[in-house]
Amino acid sequence: MFDLCVVGAGLIGSAASKYASRGSSVCLIGPDEPTKEERLTSSPRDIYGAHYDEGRIYRQSTSDPVWAKLAQKAIPRYSEIERESGVDFATEVGCLSVGSRGGNYITALKEVVQKDGIQAETLSGTEVCSKFPFLSIPNMDEAVFESHFAGYISPRRLIKAQITIAKKNGCQHIQEAVRSVSRVLHDDSNKCEVVMEVVTDSGRKVLAKKVLLCTGAFTAFRKLLGTEVSPDTKLFGLSVTKLEISEEDAVKIKAMPSILYFGEGGADWTKDYPPDPRAPVVFYMLPPIRYPDGKYYIKLGHDPVPRMFHTGPQMKQWFVQGPDPRLIRQMANMITSVVKGVKVLSYHGDSCVVDVAPSNRPYIDRVHNQLGVAIAGNGYAAKSSDEIGRLAVELLMKDQWDIDIPQNLFHVQLKSGCGNPTSRL
Ligand SMILES: Cc1cc2nc3c(=O)[nH]c(=O)nc-3n(C[C@H](O)[C@H](O)[C@H](O)COP(=O)(O)OP(=O)(O)OC[C@H]3O[C@@H](n4cnc5c(N)ncnc54)[C@H](O)[C@@H]3O)c2cc1C
């Protein structure tokens, strides 16, 4: 019998299992990244995750002060995680957030930067272009550049680092999907107690005193919260384009930071993106990163009209089929509008799903005293996953809440099978 079973070996689950295994016996259950064959319609696999990549942006600022606080707690610990695990995952290239001068986006960001004392410089579009001569940013835009505690992380390697530490602490990792979680009466020769029973897809049973669900966008597609109960989240499909450049070009623009853009775009930028010309231009872009195939890709993401999913088969189809080829091309054109002087060797798309709560904040809560949740990353949680996992473990295992943000901002909302919100159980 384990003290805790963490379900979901993604970004939050791997962090949670590391923290819990420092003082408790822990079992982490969750499948590894799918193989190519497991992303085919013919494969029986139907559980995927949001971490099959090499680039996630991190920065201490964001226009939501709650997300900013979570990031500010997690990011300074990256170097300690790298040291303890021996696995590097963070590259501090800085992060450039750009928007229309005086617009809501850049104004809210500047407020958080000032209030939280984040080290950052405010630059005009012209100043951005002289600092990074390979970027084309509109003169009239304004940018906030964070050079410290900002850049990109590899989500794959962060998970590897967290699990390496958890295993050193004695955590057992079972690479399977979980079919059900329930409360059962356990009759040991000495005493009879109520425990949690976790059953995997292969029928393996694991008993634990408590269970923490870190199952992201797939939480609703197994019996994890009880029959016909699921978290109140919306599941959005996201598309990205990865544009291949040569190693020589990657070296030429190696000072490129991660970029977030929310504005009107440049006069000389592609008119193809966003597809609706009345919509604001919104995207995030990762600098060239070397992927496991040995090639360098610049990545751009954001769906102007994201798809919403309601069923497991819809989610699987999205992971199998990938995004619309037209959108992939439009996003590739957006990359070459912003990054100048690189030769495009190829480009391709990829798909992913994020779980978004009505509050836009994560759910870090207890459903009852033996079942916790740390889900609803809202598309922002990679950088803060270490703190989210830690908070969930403190709450479930020690009944403690030690961050200066009220816990009620993270209360989980559940809904019944017919879609009606229920109160917290
Ligand atoms: C394209 C894209 C770009 C993003 N960019 C950024 C970014 O730049 N910066 C940032 O901070 N965040 C970013 N995010 C968001 C970030 O990746 C997610 O918020 C984060 O991965 C959420 O972590 P999680 O642990 O909740 O979910 P996941 O990382 O998806 O992990 C959940 C895990 O649970 C497993 N699981 C599900 N069901 C079961 C089950 N029944 N049994 C066992 N295991 C199960 C899954 O297989 C998965 O491994 C991005 C997300 C996407 C999709």
The ligand as an ORCA input file, in Angstrom:
! r2SCAN-3c Opt
* xyz 0 1
  C       1.035     23.490    -28.112
  C       1.176     23.902    -26.678
  C       2.027     24.932    -26.326
  C       2.166     25.313    -24.994
  N       3.033     26.310    -24.689
  C       3.258     26.613    -23.380
  C       4.258     27.556    -23.057
  O       4.923     28.130    -23.943
  N       4.494     27.813    -21.744
  C       3.782     27.183    -20.751
  O       4.061     27.462    -19.576
  N       2.824     26.272    -21.040
  C       2.562     25.974    -22.325
  N       1.631     25.039    -22.653
  C       0.817     24.425    -21.600
  C       1.460     23.275    -20.905
  O       2.119     22.389    -21.785
  C       0.356     22.551    -20.136
  O      -0.327     23.508    -19.333
  C       0.950     21.469    -19.261
  O       1.474     20.434    -20.057
  C      -0.128     20.921    -18.342
  O       0.449     19.953    -17.513
  P      -0.431     18.728    -16.986
  O       0.463     17.889    -16.163
  O      -1.714     19.249    -16.445
  O      -0.863     17.975    -18.307
  P       0.040     17.082    -19.241
  O       1.391     17.670    -19.315
  O      -0.720     16.855    -20.489
  O       0.151     15.711    -18.445
  C      -0.979     14.931    -18.164
  C      -0.518     13.496    -18.202
  O      -1.576     12.671    -17.708
  C      -1.616     11.509    -18.499
  N      -2.939     10.901    -18.356
  C      -4.130     11.366    -18.772
  N      -5.118     10.492    -18.454
  C      -4.520      9.459    -17.821
  C      -4.996      8.238    -17.261
  N      -6.288      7.880    -17.309
  N      -4.105      7.399    -16.696
  C      -2.792      7.714    -16.625
  N      -2.280      8.854    -17.149
  C      -3.128      9.716    -17.742
  C      -1.310     12.001    -19.890
  O      -0.893     10.945    -20.719
  C      -0.197     12.997    -19.608
  O       1.067     12.374    -19.603
  C       1.433     24.648    -23.983
  C       0.571     23.608    -24.334
  C       0.438     23.231    -25.654
  C      -0.476     22.104    -25.999
*
